[in-house]
């Protein structure tokens, strides 16, 4: 399936409702459906926040396909260059007092997906592809980047 | 839309329950109420998330902010009853390292030492 969002975060819930229907139609287990929706939410949130996307003018394209090893996601946006897989994660600290309240999204994405690639497209767009595995606990795997 | 229910609001601890999707929209709808019934009371807090069907990182940030605020007043916070995918997301973000996660209310009371 393919969907286009022009209003960033405000459209994520509608997108995720469509994603749920698509994946349920293809008998994807509920826990993996949750992971797919979570990864999409986090990637789009990051694109909107770090890419400087303007509501109403941004263009985010989401592609979802089923493969033998999992659900393949493609997310493209026209924000500033931002590679969510190589960006340094904020330090967690050892105590609650030290713990930042933000920065969890990228950590979640990196734990739930595998086979990630990031590209800065010639048209000035970011494109990230990743797979949410259908079986077994996902673990972080090396990502690759290219420009 | 998410909802917040006040289960118990006594003199020893606060007990609230969250319901629904804690995505960007859901968080906007409960964050102020959540802080008012937990952080503002400065008492140990039980946060029942049994009926939370989706928890995004923004929601985890909200939980951390309230837990940190309570900690400043020597009060703890415990999460109770997450579904398997919600708990996996919490652990992926390593939230369990700073906010205890338990299965039942009586366990939460023990962790908070208010049983």
Interface residues (C-beta under 8 A of the other chain):
Chain A: X9 X12 X13 X16 X30 X31 X34 X35 X37 X38 X41 X42 X45 X92 X95 X96 X97 X99 X100 X101 X102 X103 X104 X105 X107 X108 X111 X112 X137
Chain B: X21 X23 X24 X25 X54 X55 X56 X57 X58 X60 X61 X62 X64 X65 X67 X68 X71 X84 X85 X86 X88 X89 X92 X93 X94 X95 X97 X98 X99
